[in-house]
Every structure is written in structure tokens, then in C-alpha cells.
Amino acid sequence: MMPVFTENLPAAETGSGDDAKFTGRVEALVQLLRGRSYEEIRQRMYDSPPGSAWWSACKAELDLRNGQQAAEASLAMSRVSEKMWASTQHFEQLAETLHEATNDIADLLRGIQEAGRRLEIAVYVTIGVTLVQLFNLIFLAFRKR
């Protein structure tokens, strides 16, 4: 249900009369619409014939509100964009740090791999020397008999 305006202004005005008077009436109607809800303004606009003072005032108020909302949304998007840019910069720094750390770990692993190979060779040499010493002891033990 549509609330009724209690102002003493006619509900419709054609634009065929004096343009200044029509514009003044539209401006006065826009002022009356300032505190009204979207639904109420849209309903008043649909109830008025196109081109009437009420229709023009409702359209002007809705256009003004939509423009304000678009401006606020644009400002909010700008702020979000700045935050995203800062986050992107931060992520790029983190990625660079991670890349450097990964390269350092890869270098360490290559060093560990080489040390492992050397240790493997040392173990084989130790086993070989131990076997030679064992055969030498066995040979010495059988030689004394």
C-alpha cells in the first residue's frame, strides 16, 4: 500500500505551460521527495503520467540517488583496489623471499647429496680396509700354525 503525500500540491502537471513554473514545481517536488523511500518514490513515479511534474521529480530524485550510490560504490572500489594493489605488492615480496629460500635449500640439498656420496665412498673404503685387515689377521693366524 502506498503512503499518501499530505502536501497541498497537485498530483500531475503537464509541461505545456510556462517552463520556469514547471521547473520550479519539479524542484519543489524533488525537495518533498528527499526523505521518502525508494519504493514510495518509484510507486509515485509509476502512478504519474510521464512528463508530469511528479514523474519528473521522482525521476530526478531516483537519478540523483542512483548517482550518489554509483559514486559511493566507485569510491569503495577505489579503496578496495588500493588495498588489493598493496596486497599484491606484499605477495610479490613474499614470493621473492620464498624463491630465495627455496634456492638456498636446493643448494643445501645438493651439498648434502655430495656429502652423502663422499660418505658412501668412505664407508666402502672402511669396509674394504676392514676386510683386508680381517683377511690379514686370518692369514697371520693360519701362518703361525
SVG drawing of the C-alpha trace seen along z (x, -y; Angstrom):
<svg xmlns="http://www.w3.org/2000/svg" viewBox="-4 -31 108 106">
<polyline fill="none" stroke="black" stroke-width="0.4" points="0.0,0.0 1.3,-3.4 1.5,-6.1 -0.3,-9.3 1.6,-12.6 -0.1,-15.2 1.4,-18.2 -1.1,-20.6 0.4,-20.2 -1.4,-18.9 -0.6,-15.3 0.0,-16.0 1.3,-18.9 1.9,-19.0 5.0,-20.6 3.0,-22.5 2.7,-25.7 5.4,-28.0 8.7,-26.1 10.1,-28.1 6.9,-27.4 7.1,-23.7 10.8,-23.6 10.1,-25.4 7.3,-22.9 9.6,-20.0 12.3,-21.4 9.8,-21.8 8.5,-18.3 12.1,-16.9 12.6,-18.6 9.5,-16.8 10.8,-13.5 14.1,-13.8 13.1,-11.9 10.9,-9.3 11.9,-5.7 12.8,-4.3 9.6,-2.2 7.5,-5.2 9.2,-7.3 9.0,-4.6 5.3,-4.0 4.6,-7.7 6.5,-7.8 4.6,-4.8 1.3,-6.4 2.0,-9.7 1.9,-10.1 5.3,-10.5 6.3,-14.1 4.2,-15.3 5.8,-17.3 5.5,-14.3 7.0,-11.9 9.9,-14.4 10.6,-15.0 10.6,-11.3 12.9,-10.5 15.2,-13.3 15.3,-12.1 15.9,-8.5 18.6,-9.6 20.3,-11.6 20.2,-8.8 21.5,-6.3 24.3,-8.7 25.2,-9.0 25.2,-5.3 27.4,-4.9 29.8,-7.5 30.0,-5.7 30.5,-2.3 33.2,-3.8 34.9,-5.2 34.7,-1.9 36.0,-0.1 38.9,-2.5 39.7,-1.8 39.5,1.9 41.7,1.6 44.3,-0.3 44.2,2.5 44.5,5.2 47.5,3.4 49.2,3.2 48.4,6.9 49.8,7.8 53.0,5.9 53.3,7.7 52.7,11.1 55.3,10.3 57.8,9.6 56.8,12.8 57.2,14.8 60.6,13.4 61.6,14.3 60.2,17.8 62.1,18.2 65.4,17.2 64.7,19.6 63.9,22.4 67.1,21.8 69.1,21.8 67.5,25.1 68.2,26.6 71.9,25.6 72.0,27.1 70.4,30.3 73.0,30.5 75.7,30.1 74.2,32.8 73.9,35.1 77.6,34.6 78.5,35.2 76.4,38.4 78.3,39.6 81.6,39.0 80.3,40.7 79.2,43.7 82.7,43.9 84.2,43.6 82.0,46.4 83.0,48.7 86.7,47.9 86.3,48.6 84.6,51.9 87.3,52.7 90.1,51.9 88.3,53.8 88.0,56.9 91.7,56.6 92.6,56.4 90.4,59.3 92.0,61.5 95.4,60.3 94.6,61.4 93.2,64.8 96.3,65.2 98.6,64.4 96.6,66.8 96.9,69.7 100.6,68.9 101.5,69.4 100.0,72.9"/>
</svg>
